[in-house]
Amino acid sequence: MSLADILDELPRLTPEQRQQVMEKVFELQGGWLDGDDSLSVEEKRLIESRLAAHDENPASAVPWEEAKARLQSRFVR
């Protein structure tokens, strides 16, 4: 399959299939899609450790609306 064939097929994929494609590309890129390396190694490690912690305990996450409300009540007066 050529690159053109792959690109032509992408719009026909389901959202779940496109997510799988993005995850595979992410994996092949060494875990990061920031080709310009705008993050330091330390920043990448921090993000990876926080993602791993979330994977271990996804219930610890706070929905965006709740986090936003907390921030607004704390900092917007």
PLY file of the C-alpha trace (Angstrom):
ply
format ascii 1.0
element vertex 77
property float x
property float y
property float z
element edge 76
property int vertex1
property int vertex2
end_header
0.00 0.00 0.00
1.40 3.36 -1.00
1.40 6.51 1.07
-1.25 7.96 -1.27
-3.45 4.90 -0.64
-3.05 5.30 3.11
-3.89 9.00 3.00
-6.92 8.32 0.79
-8.18 5.70 3.24
-7.92 7.84 6.39
-11.21 9.75 5.88
-13.07 6.44 5.55
-11.92 5.18 8.94
-14.10 5.37 12.00
-13.05 7.77 14.78
-11.85 4.76 16.79
-9.74 3.53 13.88
-8.24 6.99 13.37
-7.39 7.08 17.07
-5.57 3.75 16.65
-3.64 5.18 13.70
-2.68 8.26 15.73
-1.55 6.09 18.64
0.60 3.97 16.31
2.22 7.07 14.79
2.76 8.40 18.31
4.44 5.12 19.27
6.64 5.10 16.16
7.75 8.68 16.89
9.15 7.55 20.21
6.16 8.65 22.23
6.16 12.31 21.25
4.69 14.10 18.27
6.52 17.37 18.85
9.01 17.22 16.02
10.54 20.51 17.11
11.41 19.06 20.57
9.89 22.05 22.32
9.78 20.05 25.58
12.85 19.25 27.60
13.67 15.67 28.57
12.70 16.53 32.15
9.32 17.92 31.03
8.66 14.81 28.94
9.54 12.58 31.93
7.17 14.54 34.14
4.33 14.19 31.64
5.03 10.48 31.19
5.04 9.90 34.97
1.75 11.74 35.38
0.19 9.78 32.52
1.40 6.54 34.12
-0.10 7.61 37.46
-3.39 8.35 35.71
-3.31 4.97 33.97
-2.87 3.31 37.36
-5.74 5.27 38.94
-8.05 6.86 36.34
-10.66 7.58 39.02
-8.31 10.23 40.43
-8.97 12.49 37.43
-11.25 15.50 37.80
-13.65 16.37 34.96
-12.72 19.59 33.14
-15.88 21.43 34.20
-15.14 20.70 37.86
-11.49 21.73 37.53
-12.50 24.91 35.68
-15.05 25.79 38.38
-12.43 25.26 41.10
-9.91 27.47 39.31
-12.45 30.20 38.64
-13.62 30.23 42.26
-10.04 30.45 43.43
-8.57 32.96 40.98
-11.41 34.90 39.32
-12.88 37.51 41.56
0 1
1 2
2 3
3 4
4 5
5 6
6 7
7 8
8 9
9 10
10 11
11 12
12 13
13 14
14 15
15 16
16 17
17 18
18 19
19 20
20 21
21 22
22 23
23 24
24 25
25 26
26 27
27 28
28 29
29 30
30 31
31 32
32 33
33 34
34 35
35 36
36 37
37 38
38 39
39 40
40 41
41 42
42 43
43 44
44 45
45 46
46 47
47 48
48 49
49 50
50 51
51 52
52 53
53 54
54 55
55 56
56 57
57 58
58 59
59 60
60 61
61 62
62 63
63 64
64 65
65 66
66 67
67 68
68 69
69 70
70 71
71 72
72 73
73 74
74 75
75 76
